[in-house]
Amino acid sequence: MHIIGKIIRVNTLPPIDKRESNVIYQVAAPGSPTYTDYAVDENGDLKTHAVVDGTIPLELADSNISISDAGLLAEGILSQAQYNVSTREKLDQKLEIPLTEGNAQDYPKIIGVNNNGAVAKLPAGDLGKNIANSSLTTVAGAGLTLGANWTLNTSGFYYSVTGLSDKSADTTFNRMMVQNSSGQLSWSNGKNVISNYPLLLNDAEKTAWRNRMKLSTENYSTGTPRIDVLLLPFIDNSKNFIQYTTLVGLNLFVDNVSSNAYIKVKRVKDINGVNLSVPEEYSVDNFTVMQNFPNNLNFGINWSTKPEGYYKVFVTHNGLTNTSSPELIVKAGLTYSKFTGIANWTSLTGNSTITDTSISIGQGSTAQTDHLISISDINAGFMVSFTVNNSQSNYGANFVGPFYGGIYGDDGVFYGFSNYGGDGSWIIYQGNLLPNRNETFHIAYYNGVVYVIAESNGVTYQQFNSTFNLQPRRFYLSRGSGGQGSLTMNVLGKILFS
């Protein structure tokens, strides 16, 4: 409790540094009968003033108040006036409590403070910035560099990265972004992703995948190979040259430059038809695929190096192999006992000599049989075979003139061989020039394709055509005028594939 001492009457309150302590100053203007009391305690602080006759006291003037608080004094505030000035300066820097709802466009600034308490204005748009709402730039410090594991949870919403440049042709961009089951992101060269991808596919999707791996000009088969017919179904292995066999079936257009496609032949019976306890297996290195005839596959073997017997053919492509095949008979000096006989030669012009199965005609002569191949034969698939000899041991001045032979229909379409000159050369009809005189011909039809096969002088020739009218066919032989000798056709007969 402060104890106030003596009373001092003055006309004006003395300045702070001139006042006594522990006194009451009674202040009255000169000639005024009324006094106002000001108490100064022992510290020199002006504590209060008296109230006279219940009237409102005078406002305390800044110059009439002293400061004794040690904290204020340490800051250099020695008077109420200095305190008020400092307070106003600080109040001028204070913000009022906002009542208006705003946005970053209308109120683009916020207050930021550094570690020393200094403040500055900052863009309001930076408040709450993150990878989802920032326009990241190449400005220093604007990158996303994290010092710890970080998770971006999209909560099922779509996040898009747009505007990236196309690097499809840039070989340095050879990595892909990958993710594990926990959502962690990293990069990969794609090896595991691509090699394991087929495990995710069902069979139909795997087929579609394999089809898409073909070149634009390819149509490789993707299903299991199947062999329905062998053309030829017999081979004479007394001939020391490569003889070709055409496989007809399904899924036979294989990638013959790939190691996953190969052909093997297995001898399953000896020449007497006795099953071998362990089939003998031989690999085929020489085979040709035909894109225009995707269900045909052609291979060649010098069968003189293989034992006689009954063989089956197995094609493997993409790890898939046919379960069986028709039998291929391999025998030296083969006779065509499987052939049925032919009908009679019924239409003849000019000179001819006829035996049971052969006919020889002279200059300007023609010959044909009655219908050998019926519509039902065509639907089942068939093969006819015959031999031709122009009876000339050399070409030079000895030739028989233009001639051709094969099968002929009432529609006027002919399949077989044709010779157009005096040099003894032969041409498979609608085919390429053959450099040597052909001896044996086979004409077959199966599943929409007609085959003309010729064997002569150590060479096998083949031709394929996808047009074959459903008309009955007959054997036909013709020889033009001029030349020497005779032209002989020996008809071996036909085989049905059903």
C-alpha positions in Angstrom: 0.0 0.0 0.0 1.4 3.3 -1.1 1.7 6.1 1.6 1.4 9.6 0.3 3.3 12.3 2.2 3.1 16.1 2.0 0.8 18.2 -0.2 2.3 20.7 -2.6 0.2 23.4 -4.2 1.3 24.5 -7.7 -0.2 26.3 -10.7 0.9 23.5 -13.1 2.0 19.9 -12.6 5.8 19.8 -12.7 7.5 17.8 -15.5 8.2 14.2 -14.7 11.9 14.8 -14.0 11.1 17.7 -11.7 8.5 16.0 -9.5 9.0 14.9 -6.0 7.9 11.4 -5.0 5.5 10.5 -2.2 3.5 13.7 -2.5 0.2 15.1 -3.6 0.3 18.0 -6.1 -2.7 20.3 -5.9 -2.9 22.0 -9.2 -5.0 25.1 -9.8 -4.8 27.7 -12.4 -3.9 31.2 -11.1 -6.9 32.8 -9.4 -8.9 29.6 -9.6 -10.5 28.5 -6.3 -10.6 24.8 -7.5 -7.8 22.4 -7.2 -7.1 19.1 -8.8 -5.1 16.6 -6.8 -2.4 14.4 -8.4 -0.7 11.7 -6.2 2.9 10.7 -6.9 4.0 7.5 -5.2 7.5 6.7 -3.9 8.6 5.5 -7.3 7.5 8.7 -9.0 4.5 7.2 -10.8 1.4 9.3 -11.1 -1.2 7.1 -9.5 -4.5 8.9 -9.5 -6.1 12.2 -9.2 -8.8 13.5 -6.8 -12.4 14.0 -7.7 -13.7 17.3 -6.6 -17.4 17.7 -5.7 -18.3 14.5 -7.6 -17.3 16.1 -11.0 -15.6 14.0 -13.8 -11.9 14.1 -13.4 -9.7 15.7 -16.1 -8.2 13.4 -18.7 -4.7 12.5 -17.9 -2.3 14.2 -20.4 0.6 12.2 -21.8 3.0 14.7 -20.3 1.6 14.2 -16.9 2.3 10.4 -16.7 5.7 8.7 -16.0 6.8 5.2 -16.7 8.5 3.0 -14.1 8.0 -0.5 -15.7 11.4 -2.0 -16.1 10.5 -3.8 -19.4 9.3 -0.6 -21.0 12.2 1.4 -19.6 14.5 -1.2 -21.2 12.9 -0.5 -24.5 13.5 3.2 -24.1 9.9 4.1 -23.3 10.1 6.6 -20.5 6.7 8.3 -20.8 3.1 7.7 -21.6 3.6 9.7 -24.7 6.4 7.5 -25.9 4.3 4.4 -25.0 1.3 5.7 -26.9 3.4 6.4 -30.0 5.0 2.9 -29.9 1.6 1.4 -29.4 0.1 3.2 -32.3 2.9 2.2 -34.6 2.3 -1.4 -33.7 -1.4 -1.1 -34.0 -0.9 0.4 -37.5 0.8 -2.9 -38.4 -2.0 -5.1 -37.1 -4.7 -6.6 -39.3 -8.3 -6.4 -38.3 -10.2 -9.7 -37.8 -11.6 -10.4 -41.4 -15.4 -10.7 -41.8 -15.4 -10.9 -45.6 -15.2 -14.2 -47.5 -12.7 -13.7 -50.4 -10.7 -15.6 -53.0 -7.1 -15.6 -54.3 -8.1 -13.5 -57.3 -9.7 -10.6 -55.3 -7.3 -10.9 -52.3 -4.1 -12.1 -53.9 -1.7 -11.6 -50.9 -1.2 -13.2 -47.5 1.3 -12.5 -44.7 4.5 -14.5 -44.2 7.0 -14.3 -41.4 10.7 -15.4 -41.3 12.6 -16.8 -38.5 13.5 -13.3 -37.2 9.9 -12.2 -37.0 10.1 -10.0 -40.1 7.0 -10.2 -42.2 6.3 -9.9 -45.9 3.5 -10.2 -48.4 3.2 -13.5 -50.3 1.0 -14.6 -53.2 -2.2 -16.1 -51.9 -2.1 -18.7 -54.7 0.9 -20.4 -53.1 -1.1 -21.2 -50.0 -1.6 -25.0 -49.9 0.3 -25.7 -53.2 1.1 -29.3 -53.9 1.7 -31.6 -56.9 -2.0 -31.8 -57.6 -2.6 -28.0 -57.9 0.7 -26.5 -58.8 2.0 -25.4 -62.2 5.5 -26.8 -61.8 8.1 -24.9 -63.7 11.9 -25.0 -64.3 12.4 -22.1 -61.9 15.0 -23.0 -59.3 13.4 -24.4 -56.2 10.1 -25.2 -58.0 10.9 -28.9 -58.5 9.5 -31.7 -56.5 12.3 -33.1 -54.4 11.3 -35.2 -51.4 13.5 -36.5 -48.6 11.2 -39.3 -47.5 8.8 -41.9 -48.8 5.7 -40.2 -50.2 2.3 -41.5 -51.2 -0.2 -39.8 -53.5 -3.7 -41.3 -52.9 -6.1 -40.5 -55.7 -9.0 -42.0 -53.8 -10.3 -43.4 -57.1 -10.3 -40.1 -59.0 -8.6 -39.8 -62.4 -5.2 -38.1 -62.5 -3.9 -37.2 -65.9 -0.5 -36.2 -67.3 -1.0 -34.4 -70.6 1.1 -32.6 -73.1 4.0 -35.0 -73.2 6.1 -35.1 -76.3 6.1 -38.1 -78.6 9.3 -40.2 -78.2 8.2 -43.2 -80.2 11.2 -42.8 -82.6 13.7 -42.0 -79.9 15.7 -45.1 -79.0 17.0 -43.6 -75.8 13.5 -43.7 -74.4 13.6 -47.5 -73.7 12.2 -47.7 -70.2 8.6 -48.0 -69.0 7.0 -47.0 -65.7 6.0 -50.0 -63.6 4.2 -50.5 -60.3 4.1 -53.2 -57.6 1.1 -54.5 -55.7 1.6 -51.8 -53.1 1.5 -49.0 -55.6 5.2 -48.2 -55.5 6.4 -46.7 -58.8 9.7 -47.5 -60.6 11.0 -48.1 -64.1 11.7 -51.3 -66.0 13.1 -52.3 -69.3 9.9 -54.2 -69.8 11.4 -57.7 -70.0 9.4 -59.2 -67.2 6.3 -57.4 -68.1 6.3 -58.6 -71.7 7.5 -62.2 -71.0 4.8 -62.7 -68.3 2.1 -61.1 -70.3 0.9 -64.3 -72.1 0.2 -65.8 -68.7 -2.6 -63.3 -68.2 -4.3 -64.3 -71.5 -6.9 -66.9 -72.3 -6.5 -69.1 -75.4 -8.5 -66.7 -77.6 -6.5 -63.7 -76.5 -3.2 -65.7 -77.0 -4.3 -66.4 -80.6 -5.0 -62.8 -81.2 -1.6 -61.8 -79.7 0.2 -64.2 -81.9 -1.6 -63.0 -85.0 -0.6 -59.4 -84.2 3.1 -60.5 -84.1 3.0 -61.2 -87.9 4.4 -58.9 -90.5 1.9 -57.0 -92.5 2.5 -59.4 -95.4 2.3 -62.5 -93.3 -0.6 -64.6 -92.1 1.1 -67.3 -90.1 -1.1 -70.0 -88.7 -1.5 -70.0 -84.9 -3.6 -73.1 -84.3 -2.5 -76.7 -84.1 -1.3 -78.0 -87.5 -3.5 -80.6 -89.1 -2.7 -82.8 -92.1 -5.6 -84.2 -94.1 -4.0 -85.2 -97.4 -0.5 -85.9 -98.7 0.3 -85.0 -102.3 1.8 -87.3 -103.4 0.7 -90.2 -101.1 3.5 -92.4 -102.5 7.2 -92.0 -103.3 9.5 -94.0 -105.5 12.8 -94.0 -103.6 14.7 -95.5 -106.5 14.9 -92.0 -107.9 18.0 -90.2 -106.7 16.8 -86.6 -106.5 14.7 -84.5 -104.2 11.0 -85.4 -104.4 8.5 -83.0 -103.0 5.4 -83.7 -101.0 2.6 -81.2 -100.4 0.7 -81.3 -97.0 -2.9 -80.2 -97.2 -4.9 -79.5 -94.1 -5.2 -76.6 -91.6 -2.8 -74.2 -89.8 0.1 -75.1 -92.2 1.3 -71.6 -93.0 4.2 -71.7 -90.6 7.2 -69.4 -90.0 9.8 -71.4 -91.7 12.6 -69.0 -90.7 11.9 -69.5 -87.0 13.4 -72.3 -85.0 10.0 -73.0 -83.5 8.7 -74.3 -86.8 10.0 -77.7 -88.1 8.9 -80.9 -89.8 9.8 -84.5 -88.9 8.9 -87.6 -90.8 8.5 -90.9 -88.9 8.7 -94.4 -90.4 6.0 -96.2 -88.5 5.8 -99.4 -90.6 8.2 -101.4 -92.7 7.5 -102.1 -96.3 5.3 -105.1 -95.4 3.1 -103.0 -93.3 4.4 -104.3 -89.9 4.4 -101.6 -87.2 7.8 -100.7 -85.9 8.2 -100.9 -82.1 10.1 -97.6 -82.1 9.3 -95.3 -85.1 12.3 -94.0 -86.9 12.4 -90.2 -87.0 14.0 -88.0 -89.6 14.2 -84.2 -89.7 13.2 -82.2 -92.7 15.3 -79.1 -93.5 13.8 -78.2 -96.8 10.3 -76.9 -96.6 8.4 -74.0 -98.2 5.3 -72.1 -96.9 2.8 -70.7 -99.3 1.0 -67.5 -98.1 -1.5 -67.6 -101.0 -2.4 -71.2 -99.9 -2.1 -71.0 -96.1 -3.4 -74.6 -95.6 -0.6 -76.1 -97.7 3.0 -76.8 -96.8 5.6 -78.2 -99.2 8.7 -80.1 -98.3 11.4 -82.1 -100.2 13.5 -85.1 -99.3 15.9 -87.2 -101.4 14.0 -90.4 -100.5 16.7 -92.6 -102.0 18.6 -92.1 -98.7 15.6 -93.3 -96.6 14.4 -96.9 -96.1 11.2 -98.2 -97.6 8.1 -98.3 -95.6 5.1 -96.3 -94.4 5.8 -92.8 -93.0 3.8 -90.1 -91.2 4.5 -86.4 -91.2 4.5 -84.1 -88.2 4.6 -80.3 -88.3 5.5 -78.3 -85.2 4.8 -74.6 -85.1 4.6 -72.4 -81.9 5.0 -75.5 -79.8 1.9 -77.1 -81.4 2.2 -80.4 -83.3 -0.4 -82.4 -85.3 -1.4 -85.7 -83.6 -1.2 -87.8 -86.8 -1.2 -87.7 -90.6 -2.1 -89.9 -93.6 0.5 -92.5 -94.4 3.1 -91.8 -97.1 4.3 -95.0 -98.9 8.0 -95.0 -99.8 9.0 -97.9 -102.1 11.6 -98.6 -104.8 10.0 -99.2 -108.3 6.6 -98.2 -107.0 3.6 -99.6 -108.7 0.3 -97.7 -108.6 -1.8 -100.4 -107.2 -3.9 -98.0 -105.2 -5.3 -96.4 -108.3 -8.6 -97.4 -109.8 -8.8 -98.0 -113.5 -10.1 -95.5 -116.0 -12.9 -95.5 -118.4 -12.5 -96.0 -122.1 -11.1 -93.6 -124.6 -14.3 -92.6 -126.3 -13.5 -89.7 -128.6 -10.6 -90.1 -131.0 -9.5 -88.1 -134.0 -6.5 -89.0 -136.3 -4.2 -91.9 -135.7 -3.9 -93.6 -132.3 -2.9 -96.8 -130.7 -4.7 -97.8 -127.5 -3.9 -100.3 -124.8 -5.6 -100.8 -121.4 -4.2 -97.7 -119.8 -2.2 -95.9 -122.5 -2.7 -94.2 -125.8 -0.3 -93.0 -128.5 -1.4 -90.5 -131.0 0.2 -89.3 -134.3 0.3 -85.9 -136.0 -2.9 -83.8 -135.9 -4.6 -86.2 -133.5 -6.7 -85.9 -130.3 -8.1 -88.3 -127.8 -10.2 -88.1 -124.7 -11.9 -90.5 -122.2 -15.5 -90.3 -121.0 -15.9 -88.6 -117.6 -13.3 -89.8 -115.2 -14.0 -87.4 -112.3 -17.5 -86.9 -111.1 -18.9 -84.1 -108.9 -18.8 -86.4 -105.9 -15.1 -87.1 -106.6 -14.5 -83.4 -106.7 -16.3 -82.9 -103.4 -14.3 -85.7 -101.8 -11.0 -84.6 -103.2 -9.1 -86.6 -105.8 -5.8 -87.2 -107.6 -5.1 -88.5 -111.0 -1.7 -89.5 -112.4 -0.3 -90.3 -115.8 3.0 -90.5 -117.7 3.9 -88.8 -121.0 6.7 -89.6 -123.5 7.3 -87.8 -126.7 9.4 -90.8 -128.0 12.4 -88.5 -128.9 15.9 -89.3 -127.5 17.2 -85.9 -128.5 15.7 -82.5 -129.5 17.5 -81.0 -132.4 15.5 -81.7 -135.6 13.4 -84.5 -134.0 10.3 -83.2 -132.3 6.7 -84.2 -132.2 5.1 -80.7 -132.7 2.8 -78.8 -130.3 1.0 -81.0 -127.8 -0.7 -80.9 -124.4 -2.4 -83.3 -122.1 -4.2 -83.5 -118.8 -7.8 -83.3 -117.6 -10.5 -81.3 -119.4 -14.0 -80.3 -118.4 -17.2 -79.5 -120.3 -16.6 -75.9 -119.1 -13.6 -75.7 -121.4 -11.1 -75.4 -118.5 -7.9 -77.5 -118.8 -5.4 -78.5 -116.2 -2.2 -80.3 -117.1 0.9 -79.7 -119.3 1.5 -78.0 -122.6 4.3 -77.8 -125.1 4.4 -74.8 -127.5 7.6 -75.3 -129.4 9.9 -77.6 -131.2 12.6 -77.8 -128.6 11.0 -80.5 -126.5 10.4 -78.2 -123.5 7.2 -78.5 -121.5 4.9 -76.1 -119.7 2.5 -76.9 -116.9 -0.6 -75.2 -118.0 -0.9 -71.6 -116.5 2.6 -72.1 -115.1 6.3 -71.4 -115.8 8.5 -72.8 -118.5 10.0 -76.1 -117.6 13.6 -76.7 -119.0 13.2 -80.5 -119.3 10.8 -83.0 -120.7 8.4 -84.2 -118.0 7.6 -87.8 -117.5 5.2 -88.2 -114.7 2.2 -85.9 -113.9 -0.2 -85.8 -111.0 -3.2 -83.6 -110.9 -5.1 -83.3 -107.6 -7.9 -81.3 -106.1 -8.7 -80.8 -102.4 -10.4 -78.2 -100.3 -10.6 -75.6 -103.0 -7.1 -75.9 -104.5 -6.0 -77.7 -107.6 -2.5 -79.1 -107.8 -0.4 -79.9 -110.9 2.8 -81.8 -110.0 5.4 -83.0 -112.6 8.5 -85.2 -112.1 11.1 -85.3 -114.8 14.8 -85.7 -115.3 15.6 -85.4 -111.6 13.4 -82.3 -110.9 10.0 -81.9 -109.3 7.7 -79.1 -110.5 4.6 -77.9 -108.8 1.8 -75.5 -109.5 -1.2 -74.4 -107.5 -4.5 -72.8 -108.5 -7.4 -71.8 -106.3 -9.9 -71.9 -109.1 -11.5 -75.2 -110.0 -15.0 -75.3 -111.4 -17.3 -78.0 -110.1 -17.6 -79.7 -113.5 -17.0 -83.4 -114.4 -13.5 -84.0 -115.9 -12.0 -86.3 -118.5 -8.5 -87.2 -119.7 -7.5 -85.3 -122.8 -4.5 -85.5 -125.1 -3.8 -83.5 -128.2 -1.0 -83.2 -130.8 -0.6 -80.7 -133.6 0.6 -81.4 -137.1 4.3 -81.7 -138.0 7.2 -83.2 -136.3 8.2 -86.8 -135.9 7.5 -89.8 -133.7 4.5 -90.3 -131.5 3.1 -88.9 -128.2 2.2 -91.4 -125.6 0.1 -91.0 -122.4 0.0 -93.8 -119.9 -2.9 -93.2 -117.5 -2.2 -94.6 -114.0 -5.7 -93.8 -112.7 -7.2 -91.8 -109.8 -7.4 -91.8 -106.0 -10.2 -90.4 -103.9 -9.1 -88.7 -100.6 -12.3 -89.4 -98.7 
